[in-house]
Amino acid sequence: MKRRLRRGVYAAYERLLSREVGKAPTHVAVIQDGNRRYARKSGDEPTEGHHAGAKTTERVLEWCQEVGVEELTLYTFSTENFDRPEDQREALFDLLCEKLSEFADADEVHDNEVCIRAIGDIDQLPGRVQEVVDYAESRTEGYDRFVLNIALAYGGRSELLEAARSVARDVDRGELAPEEIDVGTIEQRLYDDPVRDVDLIIRTGGDERTSNFLPWHANGNEAGVFFCTPYWPEFSKTDFLRGIRTYEHREASWRRTRARRALSLLRAVGETELAEAREVLARFRDSLPIAERPDAEDIEGDVADSARVADGGESPRL
């Protein structure tokens, strides 16, 4: 009875969250933590936890497409995972081969035009895994409706280090001038294909750290982060929607901050900065609470006052 009641409550909460979700993040990155701990809790071998986690991965892919996410990156195998016992590594590689092959041939992948890509130092992986990666990428390379990045043999710090070395080599050879180095210069050296900036990182399993995951695309974009306690095999749609809601609250807060700054700037600066401030305020005015939201006439009045100040006239209204 209690279990049925609990399921009913969770189902109602999931429906409520589904109605509350508005604009979804474009790119979600997931650290799938807790497979082995889930297996230990269940009295199973670690491989059973990874198999259970693979089923969650399939469900998350569906949830992303339902809410409008356009790119999903999964932290599947880190460079640190090479330190695990050989039998665990080999079991993981077998599972990767199995699931990547299934994904590459799945009707749902082709019907939804999912492009599968691997990121990381793929050359470190066994030959059989590299072959399956090539197969999955070639089977889906023509799709662009949804991108699924599989991070394999991945380490964010080593990724940035290699990009820096590549830039240094080009500068040393005289093929690149230091003043020509910009964001695009680094991004071109990270991956063969462009990766969108990360909007939201989700980590399961209770640890509150991002583990060096996508530092350029997440930290550089000030991505939102959602930490939750369920192990990856236990991760539910309710947990996923809570993560999306975290992103939305962060975005709403960011928009309010931008609008408040623009309003303050509009009332305090001279003519040269007015155009930028007015543009920002126009974009984010509706993000402000109604009590703080200026009328269009007030904005025009602030513009006129600021212009008089710029000409040496009276002080602006405060």
C-alpha contacts under 8 A as a table, 3 or more apart, distances in Angstrom:
res1	aa1	res2	aa2	distance
1	M	4	R	5.19
1	M	5	L	6.19
2	K	5	L	5.02
2	K	6	R	6.05
3	R	6	R	5.02
3	R	7	R	6.20
4	R	7	R	5.10
4	R	8	G	6.24
5	L	8	G	5.04
5	L	9	V	6.27
6	R	9	V	5.11
6	R	10	Y	6.22
7	R	10	Y	5.12
7	R	11	A	6.08
8	G	11	A	5.08
8	G	12	A	6.19
9	V	12	A	5.15
9	V	13	Y	6.15
10	Y	13	Y	5.01
10	Y	14	E	6.08
10	Y	238	T	7.64
11	A	14	E	5.07
11	A	15	R	6.31
12	A	15	R	5.15
12	A	16	L	6.27
13	Y	16	L	5.01
13	Y	17	L	6.20
13	Y	238	T	7.36
14	E	17	L	5.12
14	E	18	S	6.11
14	E	237	K	7.19
14	E	238	T	5.15
14	E	241	L	7.67
15	R	18	S	5.03
15	R	19	R	6.34
16	L	19	R	5.25
16	L	20	E	6.31
17	L	20	E	4.97
17	L	21	V	6.22
17	L	238	T	7.34
17	L	241	L	6.22
17	L	242	R	7.22
17	L	245	R	7.90
18	S	21	V	5.45
18	S	241	L	6.94
19	R	22	G	7.89
20	E	245	R	7.85
21	V	24	A	7.17
21	V	67	V	7.89
21	V	241	L	7.43
21	V	244	I	7.14
21	V	245	R	6.34
21	V	248	E	7.87
22	G	248	E	7.68
23	K	68	G	7.89
23	K	248	E	7.19
24	A	67	V	6.23
24	A	68	G	5.88
24	A	69	V	5.96
24	A	244	I	6.54
24	A	248	E	7.41
25	P	28	V	6.67
25	P	68	G	7.77
25	P	69	V	5.84
25	P	199	D	5.71
25	P	200	L	6.80
25	P	244	I	7.22
25	P	247	Y	7.10
25	P	248	E	7.97
26	T	68	G	7.50
26	T	69	V	4.92
26	T	70	E	5.19
26	T	71	E	6.24
26	T	198	V	7.69
26	T	199	D	6.56
27	H	69	V	6.25
27	H	70	E	6.12
27	H	71	E	4.60
27	H	72	L	5.79
27	H	73	T	7.74
27	H	196	R	6.61
27	H	197	D	6.86
27	H	198	V	5.05
27	H	199	D	5.44
27	H	200	L	6.75
28	V	69	V	7.19
28	V	71	E	6.38
28	V	72	L	5.02
28	V	73	T	6.43
28	V	198	V	6.10
28	V	199	D	6.09
28	V	200	L	4.94
28	V	201	I	5.93
28	V	202	I	7.48
29	A	72	L	5.69
29	A	73	T	4.54
29	A	74	L	5.96
29	A	75	Y	7.62
29	A	198	V	6.73
29	A	200	L	6.28
29	A	201	I	4.78
29	A	202	I	6.30
30	V	72	L	7.67
30	V	73	T	6.24
30	V	74	L	5.08
30	V	75	Y	6.16
30	V	201	I	5.70
30	V	202	I	4.77
30	V	203	R	5.88
31	I	74	L	6.42
31	I	75	Y	5.11
31	I	76	T	7.72
31	I	201	I	7.54
31	I	202	I	6.20
31	I	203	R	4.71
31	I	204	T	6.65
31	I	210	T	7.67
32	Q	35	N	7.68
32	Q	53	G	7.90
32	Q	74	L	7.21
32	Q	75	Y	6.41
32	Q	76	T	7.10
32	Q	203	R	6.36
32	Q	204	T	5.98
32	Q	205	G	7.85
32	Q	232	W	5.47
33	D	203	R	6.73
33	D	204	T	5.26
33	D	205	G	5.14
33	D	231	Y	6.29
33	D	232	W	5.62
34	G	37	R	5.15
34	G	38	Y	5.93
34	G	204	T	6.86
34	G	205	G	4.82
34	G	230	P	7.87
34	G	231	Y	4.41
34	G	232	W	5.44
34	G	233	P	7.65
35	N	38	Y	5.16
35	N	39	A	6.37
35	N	46	P	7.19
35	N	49	G	4.59
35	N	50	H	5.39
35	N	52	A	7.61
35	N	53	G	6.13
35	N	231	Y	6.37
35	N	232	W	5.89
35	N	233	P	6.40
36	R	39	A	5.02
36	R	40	R	6.24
36	R	45	E	7.85
36	R	46	P	4.81
36	R	47	T	7.63
36	R	49	G	5.40
36	R	50	H	7.05
37	R	40	R	5.01
37	R	41	K	6.08
37	R	46	P	7.91
37	R	49	G	7.71
37	R	231	Y	7.41
38	Y	41	K	5.11
38	Y	42	S	6.25
38	Y	49	G	5.94
38	Y	231	Y	6.12
38	Y	232	W	7.95
38	Y	233	P	7.15
39	A	42	S	5.04
39	A	43	G	6.03
39	A	44	D	4.82
39	A	45	E	5.98
39	A	46	P	5.53
39	A	47	T	7.87
39	A	48	E	6.23
39	A	49	G	4.59
40	R	43	G	4.92
40	R	44	D	5.74
40	R	45	E	6.97
40	R	46	P	7.15
41	K	44	D	7.65
44	D	48	E	6.23
44	D	49	G	7.44
45	E	48	E	5.53
45	E	49	G	7.11
46	P	49	G	5.21
46	P	50	H	6.62
46	P	88	Q	7.50
47	T	50	H	5.10
47	T	51	H	6.29
47	T	88	Q	7.16
47	T	91	A	6.54
47	T	92	L	7.38
48	E	51	H	5.09
48	E	52	A	6.21
49	G	52	A	5.09
49	G	53	G	6.11
49	G	233	P	7.14
50	H	53	G	4.89
50	H	54	A	6.18
50	H	92	L	7.54
51	H	54	A	5.10
51	H	55	K	6.81
51	H	95	L	7.41
52	A	55	K	5.42
52	A	56	T	6.83
52	A	233	P	5.37
53	G	56	T	5.05
53	G	57	T	6.36
53	G	232	W	5.73
53	G	233	P	4.30
54	A	57	T	5.00
54	A	58	E	6.57
54	A	99	K	7.75
54	A	233	P	7.73
55	K	58	E	5.24
55	K	59	R	6.56
55	K	233	P	7.44
56	T	59	R	5.09
56	T	60	V	6.18
56	T	232	W	7.04
56	T	233	P	5.66
56	T	234	E	7.68
56	T	235	F	6.94
57	T	60	V	5.15
57	T	61	L	6.30
58	E	61	L	5.28
58	E	62	E	6.67
59	R	62	E	5.16
59	R	63	W	6.31
60	V	63	W	4.93
60	V	64	C	6.09
60	V	237	K	7.70
60	V	240	F	7.83
61	L	64	C	5.30
61	L	65	Q	6.56
61	L	72	L	7.64
62	E	65	Q	5.31
62	E	66	E	6.25
63	W	66	E	4.96
63	W	67	V	6.42
63	W	237	K	7.25
63	W	240	F	7.98
64	C	67	V	5.54
64	C	68	G	6.18
64	C	69	V	4.98
64	C	70	E	7.52
64	C	72	L	7.66
65	Q	68	G	5.21
65	Q	69	V	5.74
65	Q	70	E	7.14
65	Q	146	F	7.84
66	E	69	V	7.77
69	V	72	L	7.45
69	V	146	F	8.00
70	E	145	R	7.06
70	E	146	F	5.00
70	E	147	V	6.44
71	E	146	F	5.76
71	E	147	V	4.63
71	E	148	L	5.96
71	E	149	N	7.63
71	E	196	R	7.69
72	L	147	V	6.33
72	L	148	L	5.02
72	L	149	N	6.12
73	T	148	L	5.92
73	T	149	N	4.47
73	T	150	I	5.93
73	T	151	A	6.94
74	L	148	L	7.84
74	L	149	N	6.31
74	L	150	I	5.24
74	L	151	A	5.89
75	Y	78	S	7.00
75	Y	150	I	6.67
75	Y	151	A	4.99
75	Y	152	L	7.23
75	Y	154	Y	7.81
75	Y	213	F	7.54
76	T	150	I	6.34
76	T	151	A	5.48
76	T	152	L	5.88
77	F	81	N	6.20
77	F	151	A	6.38
77	F	152	L	4.67
77	F	153	A	5.48
77	F	154	Y	6.56
78	S	81	N	5.26
78	S	82	F	7.58
78	S	151	A	7.41
78	S	152	L	6.10
78	S	153	A	4.82
78	S	154	Y	4.60
78	S	155	G	6.03
79	T	82	F	5.81
79	T	152	L	7.89
79	T	153	A	4.69
79	T	154	Y	5.36
79	T	155	G	5.69
80	E	83	D	5.75
80	E	84	R	7.88
81	N	84	R	5.53
81	N	89	R	7.50
81	N	153	A	7.90
82	F	89	R	6.95
84	R	88	Q	6.50
84	R	89	R	6.31
85	P	88	Q	5.46
85	P	89	R	6.39
86	E	89	R	5.04
86	E	90	E	6.07
87	D	90	E	5.20
87	D	91	A	6.13
88	Q	91	A	5.10
88	Q	92	L	6.18
89	R	92	L	5.08
89	R	93	F	6.19
90	E	93	F	4.99
90	E	94	D	6.13
91	A	94	D	5.08
91	A	95	L	6.23
92	L	95	L	5.06
92	L	96	L	6.11
93	F	96	L	4.99
93	F	97	C	6.21
93	F	126	P	7.96
93	F	129	V	6.59
94	D	97	C	5.21
94	D	98	E	6.23
95	L	98	E	5.03
95	L	99	K	6.07
96	L	99	K	5.31
96	L	100	L	5.84
96	L	129	V	7.15
97	C	100	L	5.40
97	C	101	S	6.06
97	C	128	R	7.42
97	C	129	V	5.80
97	C	132	V	5.93
98	E	101	S	5.41
98	E	102	E	6.31
99	K	102	E	4.98
99	K	103	F	6.04
100	L	103	F	5.04
100	L	104	A	6.04
100	L	132	V	6.63
100	L	133	V	7.10
100	L	136	A	6.41
101	S	104	A	5.15
101	S	105	D	6.43
101	S	132	V	6.42
101	S	135	Y	7.64
101	S	136	A	6.60
102	E	105	D	5.36
102	E	106	A	5.85
103	F	106	A	5.07
103	F	109	V	6.58
103	F	136	A	7.44
104	A	109	V	7.10
104	A	116	I	7.80
104	A	135	Y	7.38
104	A	136	A	4.74
104	A	137	E	7.84
104	A	139	R	6.19
104	A	140	T	7.04
105	D	109	V	7.48
105	D	110	H	7.79
105	D	139	R	7.86
106	A	109	V	5.38
106	A	110	H	6.74
107	D	110	H	5.26
107	D	111	D	5.86
108	E	111	D	5.03
108	E	112	N	5.95
109	V	112	N	5.40
109	V	113	E	5.88
109	V	114	V	5.15
110	H	113	E	4.78
110	H	114	V	6.30
110	H	140	T	7.46
112	N	145	R	7.01
112	N	146	F	7.38
113	E	140	T	7.44
113	E	143	Y	4.92
113	E	144	D	6.43
113	E	145	R	5.50
113	E	146	F	6.40
114	V	140	T	6.62
114	V	143	Y	5.86
114	V	144	D	6.68
114	V	145	R	6.25
114	V	146	F	4.73
114	V	147	V	5.67
114	V	148	L	6.74
115	C	137	E	7.24
115	C	140	T	4.90
115	C	141	E	5.73
115	C	142	G	7.19
115	C	143	Y	5.06
115	C	144	D	6.00
115	C	145	R	7.61
115	C	146	F	6.11
115	C	147	V	4.77
115	C	148	L	5.99
116	I	136	A	6.33
116	I	137	E	5.41
116	I	140	T	6.03
116	I	141	E	7.17
116	I	147	V	6.17
116	I	148	L	4.89
116	I	149	N	6.05
116	I	150	I	7.47
117	R	133	V	7.87
117	R	136	A	7.73
117	R	137	E	5.62
117	R	147	V	7.48
117	R	148	L	6.20
117	R	149	N	4.85
117	R	150	I	6.14
118	A	122	I	7.65
118	A	133	V	6.84
118	A	137	E	7.70
118	A	149	N	5.56
118	A	150	I	4.69
118	A	151	A	5.85
118	A	152	L	6.63
119	I	122	I	7.27
119	I	149	N	6.62
119	I	150	I	6.12
119	I	151	A	4.86
119	I	152	L	6.13
119	I	154	Y	7.03
119	I	191	Y	6.98
120	G	151	A	5.76
120	G	152	L	5.25
120	G	153	A	5.35
120	G	154	Y	4.32
120	G	155	G	7.09
120	G	159	E	7.59
121	D	124	Q	5.93
121	D	125	L	7.84
121	D	152	L	6.96
121	D	153	A	5.30
121	D	154	Y	6.15
122	I	125	L	5.55
122	I	130	Q	6.70
122	I	152	L	6.49
122	I	153	A	6.19
123	D	126	P	7.85
123	D	130	Q	7.37
124	Q	153	A	6.73
125	L	129	V	6.30
125	L	130	Q	6.42
125	L	153	A	6.98
126	P	129	V	5.47
126	P	130	Q	6.45
127	G	130	Q	5.05
127	G	131	E	6.18
128	R	131	E	5.16
128	R	132	V	6.45
129	V	132	V	5.20
129	V	133	V	6.18
130	Q	133	V	5.02
130	Q	134	D	6.20
131	E	134	D	5.16
131	E	135	Y	6.21
132	V	135	Y	4.90
132	V	136	A	6.14
133	V	136	A	5.24
133	V	137	E	6.12
134	D	137	E	5.22
134	D	138	S	6.01
135	Y	138	S	5.26
135	Y	139	R	6.09
136	A	139	R	5.22
136	A	140	T	6.40
137	E	140	T	5.42
137	E	141	E	5.53
138	S	141	E	5.26
139	R	142	G	7.93
140	T	143	Y	5.74
143	Y	146	F	7.46
144	D	147	V	6.53
151	A	154	Y	5.63
154	Y	159	E	7.79
155	G	158	S	5.50
155	G	159	E	6.12
155	G	212	N	6.69
155	G	213	F	7.02
156	G	159	E	4.99
156	G	160	L	6.38
156	G	212	N	5.12
156	G	213	F	5.46
156	G	214	L	5.55
156	G	215	P	5.93
156	G	216	W	7.99
157	R	160	L	5.33
157	R	161	L	6.16
157	R	212	N	6.55
157	R	215	P	7.67
158	S	161	L	4.88
158	S	162	E	6.08
159	E	162	E	5.36
159	E	163	A	6.39
159	E	190	L	6.71
160	L	163	A	5.05
160	L	164	A	6.17
160	L	190	L	7.36
160	L	216	W	7.66
161	L	164	A	5.10
161	L	165	R	6.23
162	E	165	R	5.02
162	E	166	S	6.16
163	A	166	S	5.07
163	A	167	V	6.35
163	A	186	I	6.22
163	A	189	R	5.33
163	A	190	L	6.11
164	A	167	V	5.16
164	A	168	A	6.19
164	A	186	I	7.48
165	R	168	A	4.98
165	R	169	R	6.13
166	S	169	R	5.17
166	S	170	D	6.40
166	S	189	R	7.24
167	V	170	D	5.23
167	V	171	V	6.25
167	V	176	L	7.73
167	V	185	T	7.72
167	V	186	I	7.58
168	A	171	V	5.10
168	A	172	D	6.02
169	R	172	D	5.03
169	R	173	R	6.19
170	D	173	R	5.14
170	D	174	G	6.22
170	D	175	E	5.07
170	D	176	L	5.39
171	V	174	G	5.06
171	V	175	E	5.81
171	V	176	L	4.67
171	V	177	A	5.92
171	V	178	P	6.74
172	D	175	E	7.59
173	R	176	L	7.69
174	G	177	A	6.90
176	L	180	E	6.78
176	L	181	I	7.66
177	A	180	E	5.29
177	A	181	I	7.09
178	P	181	I	5.56
181	I	184	G	7.87
181	I	185	T	5.68
181	I	186	I	7.81
182	D	185	T	5.27
182	D	186	I	6.93
183	V	186	I	5.48
183	V	187	E	6.32
184	G	187	E	5.01
184	G	188	Q	6.02
185	T	188	Q	5.56
185	T	189	R	6.94
186	I	189	R	5.38
186	I	190	L	6.62
187	E	190	L	5.20
187	E	191	Y	7.14
187	E	194	P	7.55
188	Q	191	Y	6.49
188	Q	192	D	7.27
188	Q	194	P	7.66
189	R	192	D	7.58
191	Y	194	P	6.50
191	Y	195	V	7.57
195	V	217	H	7.83
196	R	217	H	7.17
197	D	217	H	4.59
197	D	218	A	6.29
197	D	221	N	6.19
198	V	201	I	7.30
198	V	217	H	5.45
198	V	218	A	4.81
198	V	221	N	6.69
198	V	223	A	5.90
199	D	218	A	6.99
199	D	221	N	7.25
199	D	222	E	7.75
199	D	223	A	4.68
199	D	224	G	6.09
199	D	247	Y	7.53
200	L	218	A	7.81
200	L	223	A	5.26
200	L	224	G	4.66
200	L	225	V	5.63
200	L	226	F	7.42
200	L	243	G	7.98
200	L	244	I	7.87
200	L	247	Y	6.36
201	I	210	T	7.82
201	I	218	A	7.75
201	I	223	A	6.85
201	I	224	G	6.25
201	I	225	V	4.75
201	I	226	F	6.20
202	I	225	V	5.98
202	I	226	F	4.84
202	I	227	F	6.00
202	I	228	C	7.83
202	I	243	G	6.81
203	R	206	G	7.68
203	R	207	D	7.48
203	R	208	E	7.58
203	R	209	R	7.99
203	R	210	T	7.42
203	R	225	V	7.87
203	R	226	F	6.39
203	R	227	F	4.99
203	R	228	C	6.40
204	T	207	D	7.31
204	T	227	F	6.14
204	T	228	C	5.10
204	T	229	T	5.83
204	T	230	P	5.85
204	T	231	Y	5.61
204	T	232	W	5.68
204	T	235	F	7.28
205	G	228	C	6.48
205	G	229	T	4.84
205	G	230	P	5.27
205	G	231	Y	4.31
205	G	232	W	6.50
206	G	227	F	6.65
206	G	228	C	5.54
206	G	229	T	4.00
206	G	230	P	6.91
206	G	231	Y	7.64
207	D	227	F	7.20
207	D	229	T	7.70
208	E	227	F	5.94
210	T	213	F	5.85
212	N	215	P	6.10
213	F	218	A	7.86
214	L	217	H	5.52
214	L	218	A	5.70
214	L	219	N	7.70
215	P	218	A	5.30
215	P	219	N	5.16
215	P	220	G	6.89
216	W	219	N	5.97
216	W	220	G	5.32
216	W	221	N	7.81
217	H	220	G	5.62
217	H	221	N	6.01
218	A	221	N	5.15
218	A	222	E	6.00
218	A	223	A	5.06
219	N	222	E	4.83
219	N	223	A	6.13
220	G	223	A	7.79
224	G	246	T	7.46
224	G	247	Y	5.72
224	G	250	R	6.89
225	V	243	G	8.00
225	V	246	T	7.84
225	V	247	Y	7.66
226	F	243	G	5.48
226	F	246	T	6.78
228	C	239	D	7.54
230	P	233	P	7.92
230	P	234	E	5.56
230	P	235	F	5.67
231	Y	234	E	5.28
231	Y	235	F	6.30
232	W	235	F	5.12
235	F	239	D	6.25
235	F	240	F	7.48
236	S	239	D	5.16
236	S	240	F	6.36
237	K	240	F	4.87
237	K	241	L	6.10
238	T	241	L	5.15
238	T	242	R	6.17
239	D	242	R	5.09
239	D	243	G	6.35
240	F	243	G	5.11
240	F	244	I	6.46
241	L	244	I	4.94
241	L	245	R	6.14
242	R	245	R	4.98
242	R	246	T	6.21
243	G	246	T	5.05
243	G	247	Y	6.52
244	I	247	Y	5.15
244	I	248	E	6.35
245	R	248	E	4.94
245	R	249	H	6.16
246	T	249	H	5.24
246	T	250	R	6.23
247	Y	250	R	5.11
247	Y	251	E	6.15
248	E	251	E	5.03
248	E	252	A	6.10
249	H	252	A	5.07
249	H	253	S	6.16
250	R	253	S	5.10
250	R	254	W	6.13
251	E	254	W	4.99
251	E	255	R	6.14
252	A	255	R	5.13
252	A	256	R	6.23
252	A	287	S	6.68
253	S	256	R	5.15
253	S	257	T	6.22
254	W	257	T	5.13
254	W	258	R	6.22
255	R	258	R	5.09
255	R	259	A	6.11
255	R	284	F	5.89
255	R	287	S	5.94
255	R	288	L	7.96
256	R	259	A	5.09
256	R	260	R	6.11
256	R	284	F	6.98
256	R	285	R	7.98
256	R	287	S	5.23
256	R	288	L	5.27
257	T	260	R	5.18
257	T	261	R	6.15
258	R	261	R	5.19
258	R	262	A	6.11
258	R	280	V	7.28
258	R	281	L	7.72
258	R	284	F	7.08
259	A	262	A	5.07
259	A	263	L	6.13
259	A	280	V	6.65
259	A	281	L	5.16
259	A	284	F	5.22
259	A	285	R	5.86
259	A	287	S	7.22
259	A	288	L	6.83
260	R	263	L	5.09
260	R	264	S	6.18
260	R	281	L	7.95
260	R	288	L	7.57
261	R	264	S	5.13
261	R	265	L	6.03
262	A	265	L	4.96
262	A	266	L	5.94
262	A	277	A	4.90
262	A	278	R	7.08
262	A	280	V	6.10
262	A	281	L	5.45
263	L	266	L	5.02
263	L	267	R	6.39
263	L	277	A	7.13
263	L	278	R	7.97
263	L	281	L	6.34
264	S	267	R	5.28
264	S	268	A	6.23
265	L	268	A	5.13
265	L	269	V	5.81
265	L	274	L	7.86
265	L	277	A	6.30
266	L	269	V	6.14
266	L	273	E	7.88
266	L	274	L	5.98
266	L	277	A	5.62
266	L	278	R	6.79
266	L	299	I	8.00
266	L	302	D	6.65
266	L	303	V	6.94
266	L	306	S	7.59
267	R	302	D	5.64
267	R	303	V	7.52
267	R	305	D	7.98
267	R	306	S	6.61
267	R	316	P	6.97
267	R	317	R	7.65
267	R	318	L	7.42
268	A	306	S	7.00
268	A	316	P	7.45
269	V	273	E	6.49
269	V	274	L	7.12
269	V	306	S	6.46
270	G	273	E	6.09
270	G	274	L	6.70
270	G	306	S	5.64
270	G	307	A	6.39
270	G	309	V	6.83
270	G	310	A	5.01
271	E	274	L	5.21
271	E	275	A	7.76
271	E	306	S	6.55
271	E	307	A	5.49
271	E	310	A	6.06
272	T	275	A	7.13
273	E	276	E	5.81
273	E	277	A	6.44
274	L	277	A	5.13
274	L	278	R	5.97
274	L	303	V	7.12
275	A	278	R	5.27
275	A	279	E	6.21
276	E	279	E	5.17
276	E	280	V	6.28
277	A	280	V	5.25
277	A	281	L	6.10
278	R	281	L	5.10
278	R	282	A	6.00
279	E	282	A	5.17
279	E	283	R	6.34
280	V	283	R	5.20
280	V	284	F	6.28
281	L	284	F	5.27
281	L	285	R	5.24
282	A	285	R	5.46
283	R	286	D	7.78
284	F	287	S	5.35
284	F	288	L	7.39
285	R	288	L	5.79
285	R	293	R	6.40
285	R	294	P	7.71
286	D	289	P	7.70
286	D	293	R	7.18
288	L	291	A	7.97
288	L	292	E	6.01
288	L	293	R	5.59
289	P	292	E	5.39
289	P	293	R	6.19
290	I	293	R	5.04
294	P	298	D	6.06
294	P	299	I	6.67
295	D	298	D	5.14
295	D	299	I	6.48
296	A	299	I	5.14
296	A	300	E	6.35
297	E	300	E	5.10
297	E	301	G	6.14
298	D	301	G	4.91
298	D	302	D	6.16
299	I	302	D	5.03
299	I	303	V	6.23
300	E	303	V	4.97
300	E	304	A	6.26
301	G	304	A	5.10
301	G	305	D	6.13
302	D	305	D	5.08
302	D	306	S	6.03
302	D	316	P	7.33
302	D	317	R	7.41
303	V	306	S	5.21
303	V	307	A	6.14
304	A	307	A	5.08
304	A	308	R	6.36
305	D	308	R	5.17
305	D	309	V	6.36
305	D	314	E	7.81
305	D	315	S	7.37
305	D	316	P	5.04
305	D	317	R	7.01
306	S	309	V	5.02
306	S	310	A	6.18
306	S	315	S	7.96
306	S	316	P	6.02
307	A	310	A	5.00
307	A	311	D	6.35
308	R	311	D	5.04
308	R	312	G	6.36
308	R	313	G	4.92
308	R	314	E	6.45
308	R	315	S	7.85
308	R	316	P	7.96
309	V	312	G	5.03
309	V	313	G	4.89
309	V	314	E	5.79
309	V	315	S	5.82
309	V	316	P	6.71
310	A	313	G	7.25
